[in-house]
């Protein structure tokens, strides 16, 4: 459950296009924490962890089943998770999926990126997809 200060921050983000824009420009967890602090929110580790877990859960639930199953599997297997994080291109991700017995396309990855971008707030998924140049 999110603390009252995190809920207040999320409400501010929802009400402010400028803050939403600033949040989209965040490129790291440290930059997110600095933005939150500038908005008067000192997040504790548990708040941040809860926020990113909640963002992940919302993202995974909105994916089509094939994508959800692939990313859930990778997320739960440490070695696969590390290999996914090391992917630097769509081709790398598609190759990893094939090694896992899953056929992914560029369109599938774009769909997953679009879902991540549509969710409010910070997420590691957004950062990762930005690294693949699938979202801006």
DSSP file (Angstrom, degrees, kcal/mol; ACC not computed):
  #  RESIDUE AA STRUCTURE BP1 BP2  ACC     N-H-->O    O-->H-N    N-H-->O    O-->H-N    TCO  KAPPA ALPHA  PHI   PSI    X-CA   Y-CA   Z-CA
    1    1 A X              0   0    0      0, 0.0     2,-0.2     0, 0.0    49,-0.1   0.000 360.0 360.0 360.0 137.7    0.0    0.0    0.0
    2    2 A X        -     0   0    0      1,-0.1    45,-0.1    48,-0.1     2,-0.0  -0.501 360.0-115.4 -78.8 144.6    1.3    3.4   -0.9
    3    3 A X     >  -     0   0    0     -2,-0.2     4,-2.3     1,-0.1     5,-0.2  -0.248  29.0-106.2 -71.1 165.8    1.9    6.0    1.8
    4    4 A X  H  > S+     0   0    0      1,-0.2     4,-2.4     2,-0.2     5,-0.1   0.863 120.4  54.1 -62.3 -36.9   -0.1    9.2    1.9
    5    5 A X  H  > S+     0   0    0      2,-0.2     4,-2.2     1,-0.2    -1,-0.2   0.888 108.8  48.3 -67.8 -37.2    2.8   11.3    0.7
    6    6 A X  H  > S+     0   0    0      2,-0.2     4,-2.8     1,-0.2    -2,-0.2   0.911 111.1  50.5 -67.9 -41.2    3.2    9.0   -2.4
    7    7 A X  H  X S+     0   0    0     -4,-2.3     4,-2.3     2,-0.2    -2,-0.2   0.914 110.2  50.4 -60.9 -41.9   -0.5    9.2   -3.1
    8    8 A X  H  X S+     0   0    0     -4,-2.4     4,-2.2     2,-0.2    -2,-0.2   0.911 110.7  49.1 -62.9 -42.2   -0.3   13.0   -2.8
    9    9 A X  H  X S+     0   0    0     -4,-2.2     4,-2.5     2,-0.2    -2,-0.2   0.934 110.7  50.1 -61.6 -46.5    2.6   13.0   -5.3
   10   10 A X  H  X S+     0   0    0     -4,-2.8     4,-2.4     1,-0.2    -2,-0.2   0.881 109.5  51.6 -60.4 -38.2    0.7   10.8   -7.7
   11   11 A X  H  X S+     0   0    0     -4,-2.3     4,-1.5     2,-0.2    -1,-0.2   0.903 109.5  50.1 -64.3 -40.7   -2.3   13.2   -7.4
   12   12 A X  H  X S+     0   0    0     -4,-2.2     4,-0.9     2,-0.2    -2,-0.2   0.907 110.3  50.0 -62.7 -42.1    0.0   16.1   -8.3
   13   13 A X  H >< S+     0   0    0     -4,-2.5     3,-0.9     1,-0.2     7,-0.3   0.932 109.4  51.1 -61.5 -45.8    1.4   14.3  -11.2
   14   14 A X  H 3< S+     0   0    0     -4,-2.4    -1,-0.2     1,-0.2    -2,-0.2   0.817 113.9  45.1 -61.7 -30.6   -2.1   13.5  -12.5
   15   15 A X  H 3< S+     0   0    0     -4,-1.5     2,-0.5    -5,-0.1    -1,-0.2   0.560 105.7  66.8 -90.8  -9.3   -3.1   17.1  -12.2
   16   16 A X    <X  -     0   0    0     -4,-0.9     4,-2.2    -3,-0.9     5,-0.1  -0.929  50.7-171.2-124.9 112.7    0.0   18.7  -13.8
   17   17 A X  H  > S+     0   0    0     -2,-0.5     4,-2.4     2,-0.2     5,-0.2   0.876  94.4  55.4 -63.2 -36.5    1.0   18.3  -17.4
   18   18 A X  H  > S+     0   0    0      2,-0.2     4,-2.4     1,-0.2    -1,-0.2   0.929 109.3  45.2 -62.4 -45.4    4.3   20.0  -16.6
   19   19 A X  H  > S+     0   0    0      2,-0.2     4,-2.4     1,-0.2    -1,-0.2   0.874 111.0  53.8 -67.1 -36.6    5.1   17.4  -13.9
   20   20 A X  H  X S+     0   0    0     -4,-2.2     4,-2.0    -7,-0.3    -1,-0.2   0.911 109.6  48.8 -61.5 -41.6    4.0   14.6  -16.2
   21   21 A X  H  X S+     0   0    0     -4,-2.4     4,-1.1     2,-0.2    -2,-0.2   0.918 110.9  49.5 -64.2 -44.2    6.4   15.9  -18.8
   22   22 A X  H  < S+     0   0    0     -4,-2.4     4,-0.4     1,-0.2     3,-0.3   0.890 110.0  51.9 -61.6 -39.1    9.2   16.1  -16.3
   23   23 A X  H >< S+     0   0    0     -4,-2.4     3,-1.2     1,-0.2    -1,-0.2   0.878 104.9  55.1 -66.4 -38.2    8.5   12.6  -15.2
   24   24 A X  H 3< S+     0   0    0     -4,-2.0    -1,-0.2     1,-0.2    -2,-0.2   0.777 104.7  55.8 -64.5 -25.0    8.6   11.3  -18.8
   25   25 A X  T 3< S+     0   0    0     -4,-1.1    -1,-0.2    -3,-0.3    -2,-0.2   0.529  78.8 118.2 -85.3  -6.1   12.1   12.8  -19.0
   26   26 A X    <   -     0   0    0     -3,-1.2     3,-0.1    -4,-0.4    -3,-0.0  -0.416  38.3-179.2 -65.0 131.8   13.4   10.9  -16.0
   27   27 A X        +     0   0    0      1,-0.2     2,-0.3    -2,-0.1    -1,-0.1   0.358  60.3  20.4-116.3   2.9   16.3    8.6  -17.0
   28   28 A X  S  > S-     0   0    0      1,-0.1     4,-2.1     0, 0.0    -1,-0.2  -0.988  77.6-105.4-162.0 161.3   17.1    6.8  -13.8
   29   29 A X  H  > S+     0   0    0     -2,-0.3     4,-2.7     1,-0.2     5,-0.2   0.883 120.8  54.7 -58.9 -37.4   15.8    6.0  -10.3
   30   30 A X  H  > S+     0   0    0      1,-0.2     4,-2.3     2,-0.2    -1,-0.2   0.905 106.9  49.8 -64.5 -40.4   18.0    8.7   -8.8
   31   31 A X  H  > S+     0   0    0      2,-0.2     4,-2.2     1,-0.2    -1,-0.2   0.882 110.9  50.6 -64.9 -37.2   16.5   11.3  -11.2
   32   32 A X  H  X S+     0   0    0     -4,-2.1     4,-2.8     2,-0.2    -2,-0.2   0.941 110.4  48.5 -63.8 -46.4   13.1   10.2  -10.2
   33   33 A X  H  X S+     0   0    0     -4,-2.7     4,-2.3     1,-0.2    -2,-0.2   0.871 110.7  51.5 -62.6 -36.4   13.9   10.5   -6.5
   34   34 A X  H  X S+     0   0    0     -4,-2.3     4,-2.4     2,-0.2    -1,-0.2   0.906 110.6  48.4 -66.3 -41.5   15.4   14.0   -7.1
   35   35 A X  H  X S+     0   0    0     -4,-2.2     4,-1.3     2,-0.2    -2,-0.2   0.929 111.6  49.5 -63.1 -45.1   12.2   15.0   -8.9
   36   36 A X  H  <>S+     0   0    0     -4,-2.8     5,-2.6     1,-0.2     3,-0.4   0.918 111.3  49.3 -60.3 -42.9   10.0   13.7   -6.1
   37   37 A X  H ><5S+     0   0    0     -4,-2.3     3,-2.1     1,-0.2    -1,-0.2   0.899 106.8  55.0 -63.8 -40.7   12.2   15.5   -3.6
   38   38 A X  H 3<5S+     0   0    0     -4,-2.4    -1,-0.2     1,-0.3    -2,-0.2   0.781 106.2  53.6 -62.7 -25.5   11.9   18.7   -5.6
   39   39 A X  T 3<5S-     0   0    0     -4,-1.3    -1,-0.3    -3,-0.4    -2,-0.2   0.289 129.9 -98.3 -91.2   9.5    8.1   18.3   -5.3
   40   40 A X  T < 5S+     0   0    0     -3,-2.1     2,-0.6     1,-0.2    -3,-0.2   0.671  85.1 124.4  87.8  17.7    8.4   18.0   -1.5
   41   41 A X      < -     0   0    0     -5,-2.6     2,-0.9    -6,-0.2    -1,-0.2  -0.942  40.3-168.0-118.0 115.8    8.4   14.2   -1.3
   42   42 A X        -     0   0    0     -2,-0.6     2,-0.3    -3,-0.1   -37,-0.1  -0.864  21.0-153.2 -98.2 102.2   11.1   12.3    0.5
   43   43 A X        -     0   0    0     -2,-0.9     2,-0.2   -10,-0.2    -6,-0.0  -0.536   1.5-144.1 -77.5 137.4   10.5    8.7   -0.5
   44   44 A X     >  -     0   0    0     -2,-0.3     4,-2.1     1,-0.1     3,-0.4  -0.614  32.9-102.2 -89.7 162.2   11.7    6.0    1.8
   45   45 A X  H  > S+     0   0    0      1,-0.2     4,-2.7    -2,-0.2     5,-0.2   0.865 121.7  53.1 -53.0 -41.9   13.0    2.8    0.3
   46   46 A X  H  > S+     0   0    0      2,-0.2     4,-2.6     1,-0.2    -1,-0.2   0.891 107.4  51.4 -64.6 -39.5    9.8    0.9    0.9
   47   47 A X  H  > S+     0   0    0     -3,-0.4     4,-2.5     2,-0.2    -2,-0.2   0.943 112.6  45.8 -60.4 -47.6    7.7    3.6   -0.8
   48   48 A X  H  X S+     0   0    0     -4,-2.1     4,-2.4     1,-0.2     5,-0.2   0.930 113.1  49.4 -62.6 -45.6    9.9    3.4   -3.9
   49   49 A X  H  X S+     0   0    0     -4,-2.7     4,-2.2    -5,-0.2    -1,-0.2   0.911 111.9  48.8 -60.3 -43.3    9.9   -0.4   -3.9
   50   50 A X  H  X S+     0   0    0     -4,-2.6     4,-2.5     1,-0.2    -1,-0.2   0.906 110.3  52.0 -62.8 -42.1    6.1   -0.5   -3.6
   51   51 A X  H  X S+     0   0    0     -4,-2.5     4,-2.3     1,-0.2    -2,-0.2   0.930 112.4  43.6 -61.7 -46.2    5.7    2.1   -6.4
   52   52 A X  H  X S+     0   0    0     -4,-2.4     4,-2.3     2,-0.2    -1,-0.2   0.867 114.1  50.4 -71.8 -33.8    7.9    0.2   -8.9
   53   53 A X  H  X S+     0   0    0     -4,-2.2     4,-2.5    -5,-0.2    -1,-0.2   0.905 111.7  48.4 -66.8 -40.1    6.3   -3.2   -8.0
   54   54 A X  H  X S+     0   0    0     -4,-2.5     4,-2.4    -5,-0.2    -2,-0.2   0.902 111.1  50.1 -66.0 -41.1    2.9   -1.7   -8.5
   55   55 A X  H  X S+     0   0    0     -4,-2.3     4,-2.3     2,-0.2    -2,-0.2   0.918 111.1  49.6 -62.7 -43.5    3.9   -0.2  -11.8
   56   56 A X  H  X S+     0   0    0     -4,-2.3     4,-2.9     1,-0.2     5,-0.2   0.936 111.0  49.3 -59.9 -47.1    5.3   -3.5  -12.9
   57   57 A X  H  X S+     0   0    0     -4,-2.5     4,-2.0     1,-0.2    -2,-0.2   0.908 111.1  48.7 -62.2 -43.1    2.1   -5.3  -11.9
   58   58 A X  H  X S+     0   0    0     -4,-2.4     4,-0.9     2,-0.2    -1,-0.2   0.907 114.1  47.7 -62.2 -41.0   -0.1   -2.8  -13.7
   59   59 A X  H >X S+     0   0    0     -4,-2.3     3,-0.9     1,-0.2     4,-0.7   0.953 111.6  47.8 -64.5 -50.6    2.0   -3.2  -16.8
   60   60 A X  H >< S+     0   0    0     -4,-2.9     3,-0.7     1,-0.3    -1,-0.2   0.849 108.9  55.1 -63.0 -34.7    2.1   -7.0  -16.9
   61   61 A X  H 3< S+     0   0    0     -4,-2.0    -1,-0.3    -5,-0.2    -2,-0.2   0.744 106.7  51.4 -70.3 -23.1   -1.7   -7.2  -16.4
   62   62 A X  H << S+     0   0    0     -3,-0.9    -1,-0.2    -4,-0.9    -2,-0.2   0.527  90.7  96.4 -92.9  -6.3   -2.3   -5.0  -19.4
   63   63 A X  S << S-     0   0    0     -3,-0.7     2,-0.0    -4,-0.7    49,-0.0  -0.440  86.6 -99.2 -78.9 155.9   -0.1   -7.0  -21.8
   64   64 A X     >  -     0   0    0     -2,-0.1     4,-2.7     1,-0.1     3,-0.4  -0.383  45.4-100.3 -67.8 159.5   -1.6   -9.7  -24.1
   65   65 A X  H  > S+     0   0    0      1,-0.2     4,-2.8     2,-0.2     5,-0.2   0.835 119.6  53.6 -55.4 -40.6   -1.1  -13.2  -22.6
   66   66 A X  H  > S+     0   0    0      2,-0.2     4,-2.0     1,-0.2    -1,-0.2   0.936 115.0  40.8 -61.6 -45.6    2.0  -14.2  -24.8
   67   67 A X  H  > S+     0   0    0     -3,-0.4     4,-2.9     2,-0.2     5,-0.3   0.915 114.6  52.2 -67.6 -43.2    3.9  -11.0  -23.7
   68   68 A X  H  X S+     0   0    0     -4,-2.7     4,-2.4     1,-0.2     5,-0.2   0.919 110.5  47.8 -59.7 -44.9    2.7  -11.3  -20.1
   69   69 A X  H  X S+     0   0    0     -4,-2.8     4,-2.3    -5,-0.2    -1,-0.2   0.916 114.0  47.3 -63.7 -43.0    3.8  -14.9  -19.8
   70   70 A X  H  X S+     0   0    0     -4,-2.0     4,-2.5    -5,-0.2     5,-0.2   0.969 116.1  41.7 -63.7 -53.7    7.2  -14.2  -21.4
   71   71 A X  H  X S+     0   0    0     -4,-2.9     4,-2.4     1,-0.2    -1,-0.2   0.855 114.5  52.6 -66.3 -33.9    8.0  -11.1  -19.3
   72   72 A X  H  X S+     0   0    0     -4,-2.4     4,-1.7    -5,-0.3    -1,-0.2   0.928 110.7  47.8 -64.3 -44.6    6.7  -12.7  -16.1
   73   73 A X  H  X S+     0   0    0     -4,-2.3     4,-1.2    -5,-0.2     3,-0.3   0.946 113.5  46.7 -60.5 -48.5    8.9  -15.8  -16.6
   74   74 A X  H >< S+     0   0    0     -4,-2.5     3,-0.5     1,-0.2     7,-0.5   0.906 110.1  54.3 -60.6 -42.1   11.9  -13.6  -17.3
   75   75 A X  H 3< S+     0   0    0     -4,-2.4    -1,-0.2     1,-0.2    -2,-0.2   0.831 110.5  45.8 -61.9 -33.4   11.2  -11.5  -14.2
   76   76 A X  H 3< S+     0   0    0     -4,-1.7     2,-0.7    -3,-0.3    -1,-0.2   0.637 101.7  70.6 -88.7 -14.0   11.0  -14.5  -11.9
   77   77 A X  S <X S-     0   0    0     -4,-1.2     4,-2.8    -3,-0.5     5,-0.2  -0.898  71.1-154.0-108.0 110.4   14.2  -16.2  -13.2
   78   78 A X  H  > S+     0   0    0     -2,-0.7     4,-2.5     1,-0.2     5,-0.2   0.858  92.0  49.3 -52.2 -46.1   17.3  -14.3  -12.1
   79   79 A X  H  > S+     0   0    0      1,-0.2     4,-2.1     2,-0.2    -1,-0.2   0.929 114.5  44.9 -62.8 -44.6   19.5  -15.4  -15.0
   80   80 A X  H  > S+     0   0    0     -3,-0.2     4,-2.7     2,-0.2    -1,-0.2   0.887 111.2  54.4 -65.6 -38.1   16.9  -14.6  -17.6
   81   81 A X  H  X S+     0   0    0     -4,-2.8     4,-2.4    -7,-0.5    -2,-0.2   0.921 109.5  47.1 -61.7 -43.7   16.2  -11.2  -15.9
   82   82 A X  H  X S+     0   0    0     -4,-2.5     4,-1.4    -5,-0.2    -1,-0.2   0.895 112.2  50.3 -64.8 -39.6   19.8  -10.3  -16.1
   83   83 A X  H  X S+     0   0    0     -4,-2.1     4,-0.6    -5,-0.2    -2,-0.2   0.891 110.5  49.8 -65.9 -38.6   20.0  -11.3  -19.7
   84   84 A X  H >< S+     0   0    0     -4,-2.7     3,-1.3     1,-0.2    -2,-0.2   0.926 108.3  52.4 -65.2 -43.6   16.9   -9.3  -20.6
   85   85 A X  H 3< S+     0   0    0     -4,-2.4    -1,-0.2     1,-0.3    -2,-0.2   0.812 106.5  55.3 -61.1 -29.3   18.4   -6.2  -18.8
   86   86 A X  H 3< S+     0   0    0     -4,-1.4    -1,-0.3    -5,-0.2    -2,-0.2   0.613  81.1 112.1 -79.8 -12.3   21.6   -6.7  -20.9
   87   87 A X    <<  +     0   0    0     -3,-1.3     3,-0.1    -4,-0.6    -3,-0.0  -0.423  40.5 179.3 -64.6 132.6   19.6   -6.6  -24.2
   88   88 A X        +     0   0    0     -2,-0.1     2,-0.3     1,-0.1    -1,-0.1   0.371  61.3  33.1-115.8   0.6   20.4   -3.4  -26.1
   89   89 A X  S  > S-     0   0    0      1,-0.1     4,-1.8    44,-0.0     5,-0.2  -0.973  81.1-108.6-150.7 163.0   18.2   -3.9  -29.2
   90   90 A X  H  > S+     0   0    0     -2,-0.3     4,-2.9    42,-0.2     5,-0.2   0.886 119.7  58.1 -58.4 -39.0   14.9   -5.4  -30.3
   91   91 A X  H  > S+     0   0    0      1,-0.2     4,-2.4     2,-0.2    -1,-0.2   0.895 104.0  51.3 -59.9 -41.6   16.9   -8.1  -32.0
   92   92 A X  H  > S+     0   0    0      2,-0.2     4,-2.2     1,-0.2    -1,-0.2   0.916 112.2  46.2 -60.9 -43.9   18.5   -9.1  -28.7
   93   93 A X  H  X S+     0   0    0     -4,-1.8     4,-2.6     2,-0.2    -2,-0.2   0.919 112.2  49.9 -66.8 -43.9   15.2   -9.3  -27.0
   94   94 A X  H  X S+     0   0    0     -4,-2.9     4,-2.3     1,-0.2    10,-0.3   0.896 111.0  50.2 -62.6 -40.1   13.6  -11.3  -29.8
   95   95 A X  H  X S+     0   0    0     -4,-2.4     4,-2.0    -5,-0.2    -1,-0.2   0.910 110.4  49.4 -64.6 -42.6   16.6  -13.7  -29.7
   96   96 A X  H  X S+     0   0    0     -4,-2.2     4,-1.1     2,-0.2    -2,-0.2   0.923 110.2  51.1 -61.7 -43.9   16.3  -14.2  -26.0
   97   97 A X  H ><>S+     0   0    0     -4,-2.6     5,-2.9     1,-0.2     3,-0.7   0.919 108.2  52.0 -60.0 -43.5   12.6  -14.9  -26.4
   98   98 A X  H ><5S+     0   0    0     -4,-2.3     3,-1.7     1,-0.3    -1,-0.2   0.892 105.2  55.0 -60.8 -39.0   13.3  -17.5  -29.0
   99   99 A X  H 3<5S+     0   0    0     -4,-2.0    -1,-0.3     1,-0.3    -2,-0.2   0.772 108.2  50.3 -63.7 -24.5   15.8  -19.2  -26.6
  100  100 A X  T <<5S-     0   0    0     -4,-1.1    -1,-0.3    -3,-0.7    -2,-0.2   0.368 124.7-105.7 -92.6   3.2   12.9  -19.3  -24.2
  101  101 A X  T < 5S+     0   0    0     -3,-1.7     2,-0.4     1,-0.3    -3,-0.2   0.716  81.8 124.3  81.0  21.5   10.6  -20.9  -26.8
  102  102 A X      < -     0   0    0     -5,-2.9     2,-0.8    -6,-0.1    -1,-0.3  -0.956  54.4-143.1-119.0 131.0    8.6  -17.7  -27.4
  103  103 A X        +     0   0    0     -2,-0.4     2,-0.3    -3,-0.1    -8,-0.1  -0.829  27.8 175.2 -93.7 109.7    8.1  -16.1  -30.8
  104  104 A X        -     0   0    0     -2,-0.8     2,-0.2   -10,-0.3    -6,-0.1  -0.871  11.8-158.4-112.2 149.0    8.1  -12.3  -30.3
  105  105 A X     >  -     0   0    0     -2,-0.3     4,-2.0     1,-0.1     5,-0.2  -0.709  36.0-104.1-115.4 170.7    8.0   -9.7  -33.1
  106  106 A X  H  > S+     0   0    0     -2,-0.2     4,-2.4     1,-0.2     5,-0.2   0.890 124.3  54.8 -59.2 -39.2    9.0   -6.1  -33.3
  107  107 A X  H  > S+     0   0    0      2,-0.2     4,-2.5     1,-0.2    -1,-0.2   0.886 104.5  53.4 -63.0 -38.8    5.3   -5.3  -33.1
  108  108 A X  H  > S+     0   0    0      2,-0.2     4,-2.3     1,-0.2    -1,-0.2   0.932 110.5  46.6 -61.1 -45.2    5.0   -7.3  -29.9
  109  109 A X  H  X S+     0   0    0     -4,-2.0     4,-2.4     1,-0.2    -2,-0.2   0.895 111.1  51.7 -64.6 -39.5    7.8   -5.3  -28.3
  110  110 A X  H  X S+     0   0    0     -4,-2.4     4,-2.7     2,-0.2    -1,-0.2   0.899 108.6  51.7 -64.1 -39.3    6.3   -2.0  -29.5
  111  111 A X  H  X S+     0   0    0     -4,-2.5     4,-2.3     2,-0.2    -2,-0.2   0.933 110.2  48.2 -62.0 -45.0    3.0   -3.0  -27.9
  112  112 A X  H  X S+     0   0    0     -4,-2.3     4,-2.1     1,-0.2    -2,-0.2   0.891 113.2  48.8 -61.9 -39.6    4.6   -3.8  -24.6
  113  113 A X  H  X S+     0   0    0     -4,-2.4     4,-2.6     2,-0.2    -1,-0.2   0.902 109.5  51.8 -66.3 -41.3    6.5   -0.5  -24.8
  114  114 A X  H  X S+     0   0    0     -4,-2.7     4,-1.7     2,-0.2    -2,-0.2   0.899 109.6  49.6 -63.1 -41.4    3.3    1.4  -25.6
  115  115 A X  H  X S+     0   0    0     -4,-2.3     4,-0.8     2,-0.2    -1,-0.2   0.930 111.2  49.7 -62.9 -44.8    1.5   -0.1  -22.6
  116  116 A X  H >< S+     0   0    0     -4,-2.1     3,-1.0     1,-0.2    -2,-0.2   0.926 111.1  48.9 -59.8 -44.8    4.5    0.8  -20.3
  117  117 A X  H 3< S+     0   0    0     -4,-2.6    -1,-0.2     1,-0.2    -2,-0.2   0.806 104.3  60.6 -66.1 -29.4    4.4    4.4  -21.6
  118  118 A X  H 3< S+     0   0    0     -4,-1.7     2,-0.3    -5,-0.2    -1,-0.2   0.684  86.6  90.1 -74.2 -16.9    0.7    4.7  -21.1
  119  119 A X  S << S-     0   0    0     -3,-1.0     2,-0.0    -4,-0.8   -64,-0.0  -0.608  82.2-117.7 -82.6 138.6    0.9    4.0  -17.3
  120  120 A X  S    S+     0   0    0     -2,-0.3    -1,-0.1     2,-0.0    -2,-0.1  -0.341  70.1  16.7 -71.3 154.5    1.4    7.1  -15.1
  121  121 A X  S    S-     0   0    0   -111,-0.1     2,-0.2  -101,-0.1    -2,-0.1  -0.210  98.5 -32.2  87.5-173.2    4.5    7.5  -13.0
  122  122 A X        +     0   0    0      4,-0.0     2,-0.3     3,-0.0   -67,-0.1  -0.570  56.2 165.9 -85.4 144.2    7.9    6.0  -12.9
  123  123 A X     >  -     0   0    0     -2,-0.2     4,-1.5     1,-0.1     5,-0.1  -0.970  42.8-133.6-154.2 149.2    8.7    2.5  -13.9
  124  124 A X  H  > S+     0   0    0     -2,-0.3     4,-2.5     1,-0.2     5,-0.2   0.808 108.4  63.3 -66.5 -29.0   11.8    0.5  -14.7
  125  125 A X  H  > S+     0   0    0      2,-0.2     4,-2.7     1,-0.2     5,-0.2   0.913 101.1  50.0 -63.1 -42.1   10.0   -0.9  -17.7
  126  126 A X  H  > S+     0   0    0      1,-0.2     4,-2.3     2,-0.2    -1,-0.2   0.929 110.8  49.3 -61.1 -44.6    9.8    2.6  -19.2
  127  127 A X  H  X S+     0   0    0     -4,-1.5     4,-1.9     2,-0.2    -2,-0.2   0.915 111.9  48.8 -60.4 -42.8   13.5    3.1  -18.7
  128  128 A X  H  X S+     0   0    0     -4,-2.5     4,-1.1     1,-0.2    -2,-0.2   0.926 111.8  47.4 -65.2 -45.4   14.3   -0.2  -20.3
  129  129 A X  H  <>S+     0   0    0     -4,-2.7     5,-2.6     1,-0.2     6,-0.7   0.849 108.9  55.0 -67.0 -32.8   12.0    0.5  -23.3
  130  130 A X  H ><5S+     0   0    0     -4,-2.3     3,-1.5    -5,-0.2    -1,-0.2   0.902 103.9  55.7 -62.9 -39.2   13.6    4.0  -23.7
  131  131 A X  H 3<5S+     0   0    0     -4,-1.9    -1,-0.2     1,-0.3    -2,-0.2   0.788 107.6  48.4 -62.2 -28.2   17.0    2.2  -23.8
  132  132 A X  T 3<5S-     0   0    0     -4,-1.1    -1,-0.3    -3,-0.2   -42,-0.2   0.420 114.9-121.2 -88.4   0.0   15.7    0.2  -26.7
  133  133 A X  T < 5S+     0   0    0     -3,-1.5    -3,-0.2    -4,-0.2    -2,-0.1   0.821  78.4 123.7  62.3  33.4   14.4    3.4  -28.4
  134  134 A X  S   <S+     0   0    0     -5,-2.6     2,-0.3     1,-0.2    -4,-0.2   0.653  74.8  27.5 -95.8 -18.8   10.8    2.1  -28.4
  135  135 A X              0   0    0     -6,-0.7    -1,-0.2    -9,-0.1    -2,-0.2  -0.974 360.0 360.0-137.1 155.7    9.4    5.0  -26.5
  136  136 A X              0   0    0     -2,-0.3    -6,-0.0    -3,-0.1    -1,-0.0   0.443 360.0 360.0 -94.6 360.0   10.6    8.6  -26.2
